[in-house]
Amino acid sequence: MRSKLLIVATTLLTLISAPAVAHDKLVDRSPDRDEVVATSSFEAVLTFNNPLMVIEGQSNAELATRLEGSADWITHPITINGTILTAQVNLTENGSYDLRWNVVSSD
């Protein structure tokens, strides 16, 4: 009886703790981390390992920037083509900026 219980418990732990095989990963970006951009208007291009989800022309993907030290995030218009998210970024001030994104892939 005890060995049957141990087998069932081990099986349940294996099923519960099995990690998901497919995860979204950023595989390339431009501009790169810590890259200096010499113009206030540029394209940010993010490439992922899985196609990004677009349903009936709509996506909940987002790319935003903020001036370092600011609490205000500014979202930028994006386009999605398969695994690539492209945003037209227009910065209003010189300085260091943080960039964040949110995507959902179709995996």
ABEGO torsion letter per residue (X at the ends): XAAAAAAAAAAAAAAAABBBABBBBBABBOBBBGBBBABABBBBBBBBABBBBBBGGBBABBBBBBBBGBABBBBBBBBBBEABBBBBBBBABBEBBBBBBBBBBAX
